[in-house]
Amino acid sequence: MAKNKKDVNPPTISSVEETLSRTEHYLEENYKPLLIGLGVIVLLVGLGWLGKLYFNKRNNEAQSQMFQAERYLEKDSLKLALNGDGNYLGFLDIARDYKFTNSGNLARYSAGICYLHLGNYKEAIEFLNKYSKKDKLIGSLAIGATGDAYVEMGDLEKGVSKYIEAADFARNSFNTPLFLMKAGELYELKGKFPEALKLYERIENQYPESTEGTTIVKYISRVKLLIK
């Protein structure tokens, strides 16, 4: 048994030494490329960290500017909310100057809402489309507001399309029945009663406890009569 161990061990040790020798040889030949590669990785990590610090700082600056603009929006002082008051920036400047921050992104949505209420529907659509819809709830509202703008411009077909898109984007008990109801009412205006019925029945079946769900029965009854 001892003899067998002596026979087995030397090749194993030799094999390890050979592997180590190959590794050393590889490191010697590729020392500079490996060092450069390591340096690049360290540089990228450092740049990522610095970038995060920079954008966090910019986002905080944008938030402090947006506070006043949001207050103007709540008071329906829409032009001040859009353009600022001389001391604080409005949504337009925040969206432009801080466009790569979360606050700058939210400012695009808010600017779109201001334009919508001011009756500037093309500008509203432009800014609402520029809003990056990372947040499902606000994203759904942005799509729905785009639908409102199209309806105000007389494009009911696009309005319906946007309302249904908004309903499906968030899928919650507030946004979804709200925009399904809006789409259903437009279908009724267009005389498309079966399409309206499908949306109303979806509210009844999936969101019976929503605000729209509590009154949907009368809509369903009316549309069924119109179909007959």
C-alpha positions, 0 to 999 in steps of 0.5 A: 500500500505504501509503495502505491502511494509513492507511485501516485504522489510524484506525478500529482506534485509534478502536475501541480508544479507544471500548472503553476509554471504555466500560470507564472508564464501566462502572467509574465506574458500578459502582465501589461494587458491584465494591469490595463484591464484591471485599471479600466475596471477600477476607473469605470467603478470610480466613474460610476460612483462619482456619476451617482454622487453628481446626479444625486446632487443635481436631483436634490437641486431640482427637487428644491426648485420644483417645490414652488412650481408644484405649489403653483400647479396646485393653485392653478397658477399654471403659467407660473408653474410652467415658467417660474416666478423669477426666484424659482424655476418653472417646470420647463426650465427644470425639465431642460436644466435637469433632464437626466434626473428623476425630478427633471423627468417628473417636470416633463410630466407636470409641464404636460399637465399644465399645457393640457389645462391651458388648452395647448394640446400639442405641447401637452402631448409633446411633454407627456410623451417625453416623460419616461414612464418608470413609475406605473401609476404616474405613467398611466396618468401621463398616457391618459392625459395624452388621451385627454389632449387628443379628445380635446383636439377632436381625435376620438380614435386616438383618445380611445386608444390612449385611454385603453393603453393607460388602463392596461399600463398600471392595472390597479383599482384606480387608474384602470376602471377610470380610463376604461370608463372614459374609453367606454363613453367615447365608444358610445359617442361613436356609436360603437355600443358592443365595444363600450359594453365589453369595457363596462363589463370588464369594470363590473367583473374586475373592479366592482368596488371602484368608484366606477364599479359602483355605478357601472350597472346603469351604463351596462343597462343603457348600452344593452338597450342601445344594442337592441 
